[in-house]
Amino acid sequence: MNLPFKDVLDRAHPIHKLFTREHVVPLAVYLALLTSLLIVIWLALAGLASDYAEYAAATDILDQLEGRKPATGLAYGAGKSGSPFLEGRTVTIAGAALQHRVDAAVNEAGGNVLSSQVDLQGSDTRQGYVRLSANLEIDQSNLQQLLYELETGMPFLFIDQLVVQMPQSAGRFDTGSETPRMRVQIDVSGQWQVSK
C-alpha cells in the first residue's frame, strides 16, 4: 500500500505536525502567553526583592536606634554620641532633660531663652513623646545653626512648629551698632524611654 508523501512525512516527524498552518496560530498564542507569564513572574520577584531590601534597611535603622546594633557608615546624626531617646525614670525627668537640651542648644547658638513650657499632659505623652514650647531671641545668622543642632544632635528631637517674628526697627535709617534680634517661638518634641 502506497501512502501519499505527506502522510509519510507526518508519521516520520511528529514535530512537523505542529508547524502546519492549522497549528501555527495556537502555537503563537501559547508562546505569547508563556512569555507574558514569565514577564509577570519576573516583575513580581523584582518587586519582592525591592520590598525586602526596604524592609532590611528599615530593620537596620531600627536596630541602630534601639542600640542593638552599632551605627555603620555616615548615617543621619553620625558622629553624635548618646542615646537617641530622652531618658528618665519619669516623664517629668524626661521633660527636664528636654528643656536642658534645648536651653543648651540655644545658648550655644548665641540666643536667649525667654520662656519655656514642657507639655506633660498632651496626647503625644501617651505615645511616649514629650513636647516643649519655648520663646527665645536669637540673631538671624544663628537661627540655622540652632535648628541644625536641635535636629541632628542626641537625643533625636523633632521640630513640630517654628514661628519667627522679625524685629521692628525704630527707624529705617537707624545706624545703631546692635542689630535687633528675632523673636522665635519653637515647639520641639522627643521620644521618651525609661532609663534602666
Residue frames as a rotation matrix with the C-alpha (Angstrom) as fourth column:
MET 1
0.591 0.806 0.000 0.00
0.806 -0.591 0.000 0.00
0.000 0.000 -1.000 0.00
ASN 2
-0.489 -0.749 0.446 1.46
0.762 -0.616 -0.200 3.29
0.425 0.242 0.872 -1.05
LEU 3
0.308 0.518 -0.798 0.84
0.826 -0.562 -0.046 6.21
-0.473 -0.644 -0.601 1.21
PRO 4
0.791 -0.055 0.609 0.96
0.339 -0.790 -0.511 9.76
0.509 0.611 -0.606 -0.08
PHE 5
-0.165 -0.983 0.084 4.22
0.532 -0.161 -0.832 11.57
0.831 -0.092 0.549 0.60
LYS 6
-0.165 0.158 0.974 2.58
-0.576 -0.817 0.035 13.97
0.801 -0.555 0.225 3.05
ASP 7
0.839 0.524 0.150 1.32
-0.434 0.476 0.765 11.14
0.330 -0.707 0.626 5.26
VAL 8
0.527 -0.733 -0.429 4.75
0.666 0.670 -0.328 9.55
0.528 -0.113 0.842 5.29
LEU 9
-0.391 -0.692 0.607 6.30
0.174 -0.703 -0.690 12.87
0.904 -0.164 0.395 6.33
ASP 10
0.186 0.553 0.812 3.71
-0.739 -0.466 0.486 13.37
0.647 -0.691 0.322 9.07
ARG 11
0.968 0.181 -0.175 4.24
-0.043 0.804 0.593 9.92
0.248 -0.566 0.786 10.53
ALA 12
0.297 -0.937 -0.184 8.01
0.713 0.346 -0.611 10.16
0.636 0.050 0.770 10.28
HIS 13
-0.800 -0.586 0.130 8.31
0.394 -0.676 -0.622 13.54
0.452 -0.447 0.772 12.03
PRO 14
0.077 0.900 -0.429 5.65
0.979 0.012 0.201 14.29
0.186 -0.436 -0.880 14.67
ILE 15
-0.295 -0.227 -0.928 7.16
0.520 -0.853 0.043 17.76
-0.802 -0.470 0.370 15.32
HIS 16
-0.980 -0.073 0.183 6.44
0.196 -0.422 0.885 18.65
0.013 0.904 0.428 11.71
LYS 17
-0.208 0.978 0.018 2.72
0.876 0.178 0.448 18.33
0.435 0.109 -0.894 12.55
LEU 18
0.083 0.227 -0.970 2.99
0.810 -0.582 -0.066 21.35
-0.580 -0.781 -0.232 14.87
PHE 19
-0.571 -0.452 -0.685 4.16
0.051 -0.853 0.519 23.65
-0.819 0.261 0.510 12.10
THR 20
-0.545 0.493 0.678 1.29
0.827 0.183 0.531 23.14
0.138 0.851 -0.507 9.75
ARG 21
-0.694 0.254 0.673 -0.98
0.008 -0.933 0.360 26.07
0.720 0.255 0.646 9.01
GLU 22
0.358 0.934 -0.001 -3.76
0.001 0.000 1.000 24.99
0.934 -0.358 -0.001 11.33
HIS 23
0.573 -0.187 -0.798 -1.33
0.795 0.364 0.486 24.70
0.199 -0.912 0.357 14.30
VAL 24
-0.417 -0.822 0.387 0.74
0.684 -0.564 -0.462 27.89
0.598 0.072 0.798 13.86
VAL 25
-0.051 0.467 0.883 -1.81
-0.285 -0.854 0.435 30.29
0.957 -0.230 0.177 15.40
PRO 26
0.916 0.391 -0.087 -2.37
-0.031 0.286 0.958 28.25
0.399 -0.875 0.274 18.59
LEU 27
0.330 -0.879 -0.345 1.38
0.924 0.375 -0.073 27.77
0.194 -0.295 0.936 18.92
ALA 28
-0.451 -0.467 0.760 1.98
0.371 -0.873 -0.316 31.53
0.811 0.140 0.567 18.61
VAL 29
0.397 0.674 0.622 -0.71
-0.409 -0.477 0.778 32.26
0.821 -0.564 0.086 21.22
TYR 30
0.879 -0.116 -0.462 0.83
0.416 0.661 0.625 29.66
0.232 -0.742 0.629 23.55
LEU 31
-0.107 -0.994 -0.012 4.30
0.923 -0.095 -0.373 31.20
0.369 -0.051 0.928 23.18
ALA 32
-0.305 0.064 0.950 2.90
-0.047 -0.998 0.052 34.71
0.951 -0.028 0.308 23.79
LEU 33
0.748 0.624 0.227 1.10
-0.288 -0.002 0.958 33.55
0.598 -0.781 0.178 26.94
LEU 34
0.643 -0.588 -0.490 4.21
0.748 0.619 0.240 31.75
0.162 -0.521 0.838 28.18
THR 35
-0.376 -0.799 0.469 6.34
0.667 -0.585 -0.461 34.85
0.643 0.139 0.753 27.56
SER 36
-0.014 0.430 0.903 3.87
-0.358 -0.845 0.397 37.14
0.934 -0.317 0.165 29.35
LEU 37
0.915 0.316 -0.250 3.68
0.080 0.464 0.882 34.70
0.394 -0.827 0.400 32.28
LEU 38
0.206 -0.927 -0.314 7.46
0.947 0.269 -0.173 34.74
0.245 -0.262 0.933 32.59
ILE 39
-0.458 -0.319 0.830 7.47
0.237 -0.944 -0.232 38.58
0.857 0.090 0.507 32.50
VAL 40
0.480 0.714 0.510 4.81
-0.388 -0.348 0.853 38.74
0.786 -0.608 0.110 35.24
ILE 41
0.831 -0.240 -0.502 6.79
0.522 0.648 0.555 36.31
0.192 -0.723 0.663 37.40
TRP 42
-0.198 -0.971 0.134 9.97
0.866 -0.237 -0.441 38.32
0.460 0.029 0.887 36.87
LEU 43
-0.268 0.165 0.949 8.23
-0.134 -0.982 0.133 41.59
0.954 -0.091 0.286 37.79
ALA 44
0.802 0.594 0.061 6.72
-0.179 0.142 0.974 40.03
0.570 -0.792 0.220 40.92
LEU 45
0.554 -0.675 -0.488 10.09
0.823 0.532 0.199 38.69
0.125 -0.512 0.850 42.04
ALA 46
-0.431 -0.705 0.563 11.75
0.589 -0.693 -0.416 42.07
0.684 0.153 0.714 41.37
GLY 47
0.156 0.588 0.793 9.05
-0.361 -0.714 0.600 43.80
0.919 -0.380 0.101 43.45
LEU 48
0.935 0.163 -0.316 9.53
0.191 0.522 0.832 41.32
0.300 -0.837 0.457 46.29
ALA 49
0.098 -0.977 -0.188 13.30
0.951 0.148 -0.271 41.86
0.293 -0.152 0.944 46.19
SER 50
-0.419 -0.196 0.887 12.82
0.146 -0.978 -0.148 45.63
0.896 0.067 0.438 46.33
ASP 51
0.564 0.709 0.423 10.35
-0.375 -0.236 0.896 45.36
0.736 -0.664 0.133 49.23
TYR 52
0.791 -0.316 -0.523 12.71
0.579 0.665 0.473 43.06
0.198 -0.677 0.709 51.11
ALA 53
-0.282 -0.928 0.242 15.62
0.777 -0.369 -0.510 45.50
0.563 0.044 0.825 50.63
GLU 54
-0.163 0.316 0.935 13.47
-0.311 -0.915 0.255 48.34
0.936 -0.249 0.247 52.06
TYR 55
0.858 0.508 -0.077 12.43
-0.129 0.358 0.925 46.10
0.497 -0.784 0.372 54.97
ALA 56
0.421 -0.784 -0.457 16.05
0.865 0.499 -0.059 45.16
0.274 -0.370 0.888 55.70
ALA 57
-0.478 -0.590 0.651 17.13
0.394 -0.806 -0.441 48.83
0.785 0.046 0.618 55.63
ALA 58
0.208 0.646 0.735 14.29
-0.497 -0.577 0.648 49.84
0.842 -0.500 0.201 57.98
THR 59
0.907 0.083 -0.412 15.12
0.252 0.678 0.691 46.98
0.337 -0.730 0.594 60.35
ASP 60
-0.011 -0.994 -0.105 18.77
0.879 0.040 -0.476 48.01
0.477 -0.098 0.873 60.34
ILE 61
-0.429 -0.087 0.899 17.89
-0.085 -0.987 -0.137 51.62
0.899 -0.135 0.416 61.20
LEU 62
0.623 0.726 0.292 15.52
-0.414 -0.010 0.910 50.47
0.664 -0.687 0.295 63.96
ASP 63
0.680 -0.453 -0.577 18.23
0.664 0.714 0.222 48.24
0.311 -0.535 0.786 65.44
GLN 64
-0.403 -0.862 0.307 20.65
0.643 -0.505 -0.576 51.17
0.652 -0.035 0.758 65.42
LEU 65
-0.155 0.420 0.894 18.12
-0.397 -0.855 0.333 53.48
0.905 -0.304 0.299 67.08
GLU 66
0.842 0.533 0.088 17.32
-0.313 0.349 0.883 50.97
0.440 -0.771 0.461 69.78
GLY 67
0.252 -0.853 0.457 21.01
-0.966 -0.195 0.169 50.36
-0.055 -0.484 -0.873 70.41
ARG 68
0.747 0.057 0.663 21.01
-0.154 0.984 0.088 46.69
-0.647 -0.168 0.744 69.41
LYS 69
0.496 -0.573 0.652 23.46
0.864 0.395 -0.311 47.30
-0.079 0.718 0.691 66.59
PRO 70
-0.164 -0.600 -0.783 26.29
0.410 -0.763 0.499 49.83
-0.897 -0.239 0.371 66.25
ALA 71
0.765 0.429 -0.481 25.85
-0.171 -0.584 -0.794 52.50
-0.621 0.689 -0.373 63.60
THR 72
-0.060 -0.762 0.645 27.71
0.724 0.411 0.554 51.87
-0.687 0.500 0.527 60.36
GLY 73
-0.291 -0.128 0.948 28.76
0.898 -0.378 0.225 54.42
0.329 0.917 0.225 57.79
LEU 74
-0.998 -0.015 -0.054 27.60
0.028 -0.968 -0.250 58.01
-0.049 -0.251 0.967 57.68
ALA 75
-0.285 0.958 -0.030 24.01
0.884 0.275 0.378 57.96
0.371 0.081 -0.925 58.79
TYR 76
0.296 0.495 0.817 21.73
0.070 -0.864 0.498 60.71
0.953 -0.090 -0.290 60.00
GLY 77
0.865 0.009 0.501 23.25
-0.470 -0.331 0.818 62.11
0.173 -0.944 -0.282 63.17
ALA 78
0.653 -0.681 -0.332 26.56
0.581 0.731 -0.357 60.32
0.486 0.040 0.873 62.54
GLY 79
-0.355 -0.892 0.281 29.34
0.349 -0.405 -0.845 61.34
0.867 -0.202 0.455 64.88
LYS 80
-0.051 0.418 0.907 26.90
-0.787 -0.576 0.221 62.22
0.615 -0.702 0.359 67.68
SER 81
-0.764 -0.239 -0.600 27.12
0.138 0.847 -0.513 60.17
0.630 -0.475 -0.614 70.81
GLY 82
-0.793 0.500 0.349 24.45
-0.516 -0.246 -0.821 59.37
-0.324 -0.831 0.452 73.34
SER 83
-0.576 0.684 0.449 21.03
0.544 0.730 -0.414 57.84
-0.611 0.005 -0.792 73.38
PRO 84
-0.855 0.320 0.409 18.56
0.242 -0.451 0.859 58.77
0.459 0.833 0.308 70.64
PHE 85
0.171 0.970 -0.173 15.80
0.594 0.039 0.804 58.90
0.786 -0.240 -0.569 73.30
LEU 86
-0.059 -0.053 0.997 15.07
-0.682 -0.727 -0.080 61.27
0.729 -0.684 0.007 76.16
GLU 87
-0.265 -0.110 -0.958 15.91
0.396 0.893 -0.212 59.28
0.879 -0.436 -0.193 79.25
GLY 88
-0.619 0.078 0.782 14.49
-0.687 -0.537 -0.490 59.46
0.381 -0.840 0.386 82.72
ARG 89
-0.963 0.260 -0.068 12.67
0.258 0.824 -0.505 57.35
-0.075 -0.504 -0.861 85.26
THR 90
-0.040 0.978 -0.206 9.57
0.628 -0.136 -0.766 59.52
-0.777 -0.160 -0.609 84.92
VAL 91
0.277 0.235 0.932 8.12
0.923 -0.333 -0.191 61.70
0.266 0.913 -0.309 82.20
THR 92
0.989 0.063 -0.133 8.88
0.110 -0.919 0.378 64.74
-0.099 -0.389 -0.916 84.36
ILE 93
0.236 -0.971 -0.033 12.60
0.048 -0.022 0.999 63.93
-0.970 -0.238 0.042 84.37
ALA 94
-0.195 -0.247 0.949 12.46
0.919 0.292 0.264 63.35
-0.343 0.924 0.170 80.62
GLY 95
0.725 0.520 0.452 10.80
0.635 -0.759 -0.145 66.78
0.268 0.392 -0.880 80.25
ALA 96
0.802 -0.509 -0.314 13.59
-0.135 -0.666 0.734 68.36
-0.582 -0.546 -0.602 82.29
ALA 97
-0.137 -0.867 0.478 16.17
0.456 0.373 0.808 66.63
-0.880 0.329 0.344 80.08
LEU 98
0.146 0.283 0.948 14.41
0.985 -0.134 -0.111 68.03
0.096 0.950 -0.298 77.00
GLN 99
0.972 0.234 0.030 14.37
0.227 -0.962 0.153 71.53
0.065 -0.142 -0.988 78.48
HIS 100
0.436 -0.887 -0.153 18.06
-0.044 -0.191 0.981 71.29
-0.899 -0.421 -0.122 79.37
ARG 101
-0.194 -0.503 0.842 18.92
0.792 0.426 0.437 70.08
-0.579 0.752 0.316 75.85
VAL 102
0.461 0.444 0.768 17.01
0.824 -0.535 -0.186 72.94
0.328 0.719 -0.612 74.17
ASP 103
0.967 -0.128 -0.220 18.44
0.007 -0.850 0.527 75.57
-0.254 -0.511 -0.821 76.57
ALA 104
0.140 -0.984 0.113 21.99
0.212 0.141 0.967 74.33
-0.967 -0.111 0.228 75.90
ALA 105
-0.136 -0.154 0.979 21.45
0.971 0.176 0.163 74.43
-0.198 0.972 0.126 72.11
VAL 106
0.779 0.472 0.413 20.02
0.541 -0.839 -0.063 77.97
0.316 0.272 -0.909 72.26
ASN 107
0.805 -0.532 -0.265 22.89
-0.122 -0.584 0.802 79.22
-0.581 -0.613 -0.535 74.44
GLU 108
-0.071 -0.860 0.505 25.45
0.521 0.400 0.754 77.55
-0.850 0.316 0.420 72.16
ALA 109
-0.007 0.151 0.989 23.89
0.985 -0.168 0.033 79.36
0.171 0.974 -0.147 69.17
GLY 110
-0.892 -0.447 0.066 24.14
0.425 -0.880 -0.213 82.69
0.153 -0.162 0.975 70.98
GLY 111
-0.220 0.896 0.386 20.45
0.011 -0.394 0.919 83.09
0.975 0.206 0.077 71.79
ASN 112
-0.917 0.046 0.395 18.46
-0.397 -0.176 -0.901 83.69
0.028 -0.983 0.179 74.97
VAL 113
-0.509 0.796 -0.326 15.51
0.628 0.603 0.491 81.60
0.588 0.045 -0.808 76.14
LEU 114
-0.632 0.367 0.682 12.78
-0.501 -0.865 0.001 83.99
0.591 -0.341 0.731 77.33
SER 115
-0.067 0.621 0.781 10.32
-0.893 0.311 -0.325 81.32
-0.444 -0.719 0.534 78.48
SER 116
-0.663 -0.080 -0.744 9.69
-0.488 0.800 0.349 77.61
0.567 0.594 -0.570 78.05
GLN 117
0.002 0.729 0.684 6.98
-0.930 0.253 -0.266 75.18
-0.367 -0.636 0.679 79.00
VAL 118
-0.943 -0.292 -0.159 7.03
-0.325 0.908 0.263 71.38
0.068 0.300 -0.952 78.95
ASP 119
0.042 0.992 -0.123 3.75
-0.962 0.073 0.264 69.70
0.271 0.107 0.957 77.98
LEU 120
-0.902 -0.385 0.197 3.36
-0.431 0.835 -0.341 66.55
-0.033 -0.393 -0.919 80.12
GLN 121
-0.381 0.852 0.359 -0.40
-0.126 0.337 -0.933 66.10
-0.916 -0.401 -0.021 79.67
GLY 122
-0.159 0.329 -0.931 -0.75
-0.938 -0.345 0.038 66.11
-0.309 0.879 0.364 75.87
SER 123
0.834 0.543 0.096 -1.97
-0.464 0.785 -0.411 63.25
-0.298 0.298 0.907 73.70
ASP 124
0.465 -0.742 -0.482 1.60
-0.450 0.271 -0.851 62.70
0.762 0.613 -0.208 72.46
THR 125
-0.250 -0.579 0.776 2.71
-0.963 0.064 -0.262 61.89
0.103 -0.813 -0.574 76.03
ARG 126
0.475 0.505 0.721 0.65
-0.580 0.795 -0.176 58.69
-0.662 -0.334 0.671 76.00
GLN 127
0.989 -0.131 -0.071 2.55
0.016 0.568 -0.823 57.63
0.148 0.813 0.564 72.88
GLY 128
0.492 -0.846 -0.204 5.92
0.823 0.376 0.425 58.25
-0.283 -0.377 0.882 74.55
TYR 129
-0.117 -0.527 0.842 6.64
0.718 -0.631 -0.295 61.78
0.686 0.569 0.452 73.29
VAL 130
0.114 0.054 -0.992 7.48
0.808 -0.586 0.061 64.80
-0.578 -0.809 -0.110 75.41
ARG 131
0.228 0.078 0.971 6.88
0.808 -0.571 -0.144 68.27
0.543 0.818 -0.193 73.96
LEU 132
-0.196 -0.359 -0.913 8.40
0.763 -0.641 0.089 71.64
-0.617 -0.678 0.399 74.83
SER 133
0.604 0.332 0.725 7.31
0.684 -0.683 -0.257 75.10
0.410 0.651 -0.639 73.72
ALA 134
-0.062 -0.710 -0.702 9.93
0.840 -0.418 0.348 77.83
-0.540 -0.568 0.622 74.02
ASN 135
0.939 0.199 0.281 10.10
0.311 -0.841 -0.443 81.54
0.148 0.503 -0.852 73.24
LEU 136
0.211 -0.946 -0.245 13.56
0.762 0.002 0.648 82.88
-0.612 -0.323 0.721 72.53
GLU 137
0.869 -0.120 -0.480 15.58
-0.336 -0.856 -0.393 85.67
-0.364 0.503 -0.784 70.99
ILE 138
0.173 -0.827 0.535 18.33
0.558 0.530 0.638 84.92
-0.811 0.188 0.554 68.51
ASP 139
-0.268 -0.361 -0.893 20.23
-0.549 -0.705 0.450 86.60
-0.792 0.611 -0.009 65.70
GLN 140
0.712 0.586 -0.387 19.10
-0.619 0.263 -0.740 85.76
-0.332 0.766 0.550 62.19
SER 141
0.130 -0.757 -0.640 22.52
-0.835 0.265 -0.483 84.39
0.535 0.597 -0.598 61.30
ASN 142
-0.786 -0.489 0.379 22.45
-0.618 0.597 -0.511 81.91
0.023 -0.636 -0.772 64.22
LEU 143
0.146 0.936 0.319 18.94
-0.877 0.272 -0.396 80.52
-0.458 -0.222 0.861 63.70
GLN 144
0.581 0.043 -0.813 20.06
-0.612 0.681 -0.401 77.95
0.536 0.731 0.422 61.14
GLN 145
-0.526 -0.832 -0.175 22.82
-0.422 0.435 -0.796 76.75
0.738 -0.345 -0.580 63.46
LEU 146
-0.570 0.395 0.721 20.27
-0.750 0.108 -0.652 76.31
-0.336 -0.912 0.235 66.26
LEU 147
0.520 0.840 -0.155 17.88
-0.822 0.442 -0.358 74.32
-0.233 0.313 0.921 64.06
TYR 148
0.258 -0.524 -0.812 20.70
-0.504 0.643 -0.576 72.12
0.824 0.558 -0.098 62.80
GLU 149
-0.756 -0.603 0.257 21.91
-0.502 0.280 -0.819 71.41
0.421 -0.747 -0.514 66.34
LEU 150
-0.241 0.751 0.615 18.42
-0.834 0.164 -0.526 70.53
-0.496 -0.640 0.587 67.56
GLU 151
0.693 0.651 -0.311 17.64
-0.710 0.540 -0.451 68.17
-0.125 0.534 0.836 64.69
THR 152
0.445 -0.567 -0.693 21.00
-0.324 0.620 -0.715 66.38
0.835 0.542 0.092 64.38
GLY 153
-0.473 -0.668 0.575 22.13
-0.771 -0.002 -0.636 66.13
0.426 -0.744 -0.514 67.99
MET 154
-0.344 0.325 -0.881 21.39
0.391 0.903 0.180 63.44
0.854 -0.283 -0.437 70.51
PRO 155
-0.455 0.535 0.712 18.78
0.405 0.836 -0.369 62.71
-0.793 0.121 -0.597 71.70
PHE 156
-0.770 0.234 0.594 16.78
0.576 -0.146 0.804 62.94
0.275 0.961 -0.022 68.48
LEU 157
-0.436 0.646 -0.626 14.44
0.234 -0.591 -0.772 65.92
-0.869 -0.483 0.106 68.59
PHE 158
-0.389 0.430 0.815 11.72
0.913 0.059 0.404 66.91
0.126 0.901 -0.415 66.16
ILE 159
-0.925 0.118 -0.361 10.75
-0.051 -0.980 -0.192 70.50
-0.377 -0.159 0.913 65.43
ASP 160
-0.351 0.891 0.288 6.96
0.855 0.430 -0.290 70.47
-0.382 0.145 -0.913 65.34
GLN 161
0.712 0.595 0.372 6.38
0.687 -0.701 -0.194 74.19
0.145 0.394 -0.908 64.84
LEU 162
-0.445 -0.842 -0.304 8.53
0.835 -0.513 0.199 77.25
-0.324 -0.165 0.932 64.21
VAL 163
0.713 0.623 0.320 7.25
0.683 -0.721 -0.116 80.83
0.159 0.301 -0.940 64.23
VAL 164
-0.404 -0.902 -0.152 9.74
0.905 -0.419 0.079 83.62
-0.135 -0.106 0.985 63.52
GLN 165
0.800 0.595 -0.071 8.98
0.588 -0.802 -0.104 87.30
-0.119 0.041 -0.992 64.11
MET 166
-0.067 -0.833 0.550 11.36
0.801 -0.373 -0.468 89.77
0.595 0.409 0.692 62.54
PRO 167
-0.325 -0.097 -0.941 12.35
0.804 -0.552 -0.221 92.73
-0.498 -0.828 0.258 64.73
GLN 168
0.637 0.529 0.561 10.72
0.717 -0.673 -0.180 96.06
0.282 0.517 -0.808 64.10
SER 169
-0.458 -0.887 -0.063 13.34
0.869 -0.431 -0.241 98.75
0.187 -0.165 0.968 63.86
ALA 170
-0.067 0.385 -0.920 12.75
0.607 -0.716 -0.344 102.21
-0.792 -0.582 -0.185 65.34
GLY 171
0.475 0.186 -0.860 13.55
-0.466 -0.776 -0.425 103.89
-0.746 0.603 -0.282 62.03
ARG 172
0.981 -0.062 0.181 14.61
0.185 0.558 -0.809 102.93
-0.051 0.827 0.559 58.55
PHE 173
0.470 -0.848 0.244 17.90
-0.033 -0.294 -0.955 104.74
0.882 0.441 -0.166 58.73
ASP 174
0.910 -0.143 0.389 18.76
-0.395 -0.021 0.918 103.66
-0.123 -0.989 -0.075 62.25
THR 175
0.373 -0.864 -0.337 22.52
-0.332 0.215 -0.918 103.23
0.867 0.454 -0.206 62.38
GLY 176
0.636 -0.108 0.764 22.70
-0.757 0.106 0.645 101.65
-0.151 -0.988 -0.014 65.82
SER 177
-0.367 -0.899 -0.242 25.62
-0.914 0.396 -0.087 99.32
0.173 0.189 -0.967 66.34
GLU 178
-0.801 0.107 0.589 23.50
-0.182 0.894 -0.410 96.48
-0.571 -0.436 -0.696 67.75
THR 179
-0.697 0.592 -0.405 21.17
-0.429 0.109 0.897 94.73
0.575 0.799 0.177 65.35
PRO 180
-0.061 0.747 0.662 17.79
-0.981 0.078 -0.178 93.79
-0.185 -0.660 0.728 66.83
ARG 181
-0.931 -0.293 0.217 17.25
-0.285 0.956 0.071 90.09
-0.228 0.004 -0.974 67.43
MET 182
-0.402 0.804 -0.437 14.44
-0.445 0.245 0.861 87.94
0.800 0.541 0.259 66.07
ARG 183
-0.327 0.416 0.849 11.80
-0.837 0.290 -0.464 86.53
-0.439 -0.862 0.253 68.36
VAL 184
-0.549 0.051 -0.834 11.23
-0.509 0.772 0.382 82.82
0.663 0.634 -0.398 67.78
GLN 185
0.113 0.590 0.799 8.54
-0.899 0.404 -0.171 80.53
-0.424 -0.699 0.576 69.13
ILE 186
-0.405 -0.379 -0.832 9.53
-0.713 0.701 0.027 76.87
0.573 0.604 -0.554 68.68
ASP 187
0.572 0.550 0.608 7.81
-0.776 0.603 0.184 73.60
-0.265 -0.577 0.772 69.60
VAL 188
-0.343 -0.781 -0.522 10.18
-0.797 0.536 -0.278 70.66
0.497 0.321 -0.806 69.97
SER 189
0.716 0.545 0.437 9.38
-0.691 0.643 0.331 67.04
-0.100 -0.539 0.836 70.82
GLY 190
-0.442 -0.833 -0.334 11.43
-0.803 0.533 -0.267 63.98
0.400 0.150 -0.904 71.62
GLN 191
0.440 0.596 -0.672 10.63
-0.246 0.800 0.548 60.37
0.864 -0.075 0.499 72.39
TRP 192
0.110 -0.285 0.952 10.92
-0.989 -0.121 0.078 59.28
0.093 -0.951 -0.296 75.99
GLN 193
0.282 -0.079 -0.956 12.44
-0.051 0.994 -0.097 55.99
0.958 0.076 0.276 77.05
VAL 194
0.945 0.084 0.316 12.57
-0.317 -0.008 0.949 54.89
0.083 -0.996 0.019 80.67
SER 195
0.032 -0.997 -0.064 16.22
-0.787 0.015 -0.617 54.72
0.616 0.070 -0.785 81.77
LYS 196
0.647 0.174 -0.742 17.35
0.104 0.944 0.312 51.42
0.755 -0.279 0.593 83.26
